[in-house]
Each structure stands twice: as C-alpha cells, then as structure tokens.
Amino acid sequence: MAIRVPRLVVASNNPGKLRELALLLAPLGIEALPQSAFGVPEADEPHVTFVENALAKARNAARHALLPALADDSGILIDALGGAPGVSSARFAGEPKSDASNNRKMVEALRTQPNRKAHYYCVIVLVRHALDPTPVIAEGAWHGEIVLEPRGSGGFGYDPYFLLPERGMTAAELPLEEKNRLSHRAQALAALAARLSER
C-alpha cells in the first residue's frame, strides 16, 4: 500500500530550490510548505556526505513543524577538482553564501584545466516524523561539463555554467519544464515517488 503524504515541510530556505521542489511535488498530489512557514531554524550540516546532511535537515524540520519532512542535499562535483565543491557547493567561496562568488571561484580553478567534466548530485530524504527509523532515501545524478562564461538566465547556483553537451545548452538555458524532467533533483524525486508507491 502506498504511503500518503498530502502535506510536508521542505527543509530549505533556498527560494530557487523551494520553487523547483514545489513544482516537482505538485503532480504527486503533495503540498510542499517551506520550513520558514513554521519558523524552523536552519539545521547544522556538519557531515561529509550528502545523505547525512539531508537526514539532519529533514529530522530538524519534522521536529519543529510536526509534519513529515523532505530534505535534499545536493551539489556539483567537478572531476578536475577531485569532486569538489561537493557537499560544500553552497559555501564553496565561504560565507556569506553567494552564487556569484562560488561561480567565480569555480571558473578560476578550472581556467587552465582541460577536463571540465562535472555532475550534479542530489539525495532526497523523506521522514514521516523526527525519529522515523526508516527514512525513504533516493538519489539522482546529472552529467555535463563546465563552461567558463555564463549562459542563460534560468535556474540558480551553478546552472549558467553547467553545460549539457547533448543539448548544446546550459542548465540555465533549458526551459523550466525540461529542466524539471532531466535534473538530478527530478531524478531523485522520481526515484522517491517510486519507493513511496512500493511501500
């Protein structure tokens, strides 16, 4: 029998991510509410893996909102940088968090690198309550390469620099519907939906 989760709190304050997740969850019949609606404080993300950080965020949101909670932890992994920035993608250039600073640092690090292959990775965790012993976990990856000049005005984060060679476009140039079908987050959510229906 499928698990029914009509309303949940999304453990994020990132406006781009919240919009993307709300659009992706709507077809599943799930109303996604931002954690700010419940005054949920930001969770610490001290871990070195995406899954541990996502679990920490989901449990924190569920504890404060008293609702099922969904959290993702995602980032970009660049081959020439040994997988960096990875879990530190949002703070690659330090505090305060800034997409522009992160992208500048990435471009400078790759300027003389011939290999600019990279992939976005996302893990999504759903907990039914803060102490849920069997969280539902799903992941997705989206492969491409980095360009040194930004292209496109859509998306957020590293999207203007993340080229999809088979499309000839960056993630920021893709129509939103196409991005929401192809992205690492879309793949992880599709896997999550399949797991929920199995259970």
Secondary structure, 3 states (H helix, E strand, C coil): CCCCCCEEEECCCCHHHHHHHHHHHHHHCCEEEEHHHHCCCCCCCCCCCHHHHHHHHHHHHHHHHCCCEEEEEEEEEEHHHCCCEHHHHHHCCCCCCCHHHHHHHHHHHHCCCCCCEEEEEEEEEEECCCCCCCCEEEEEEEEEEECCCCCCCCCCCCHHHEEECCCCEECCCCCHHHHHHHCHHHHHHHHHHHHHHHC
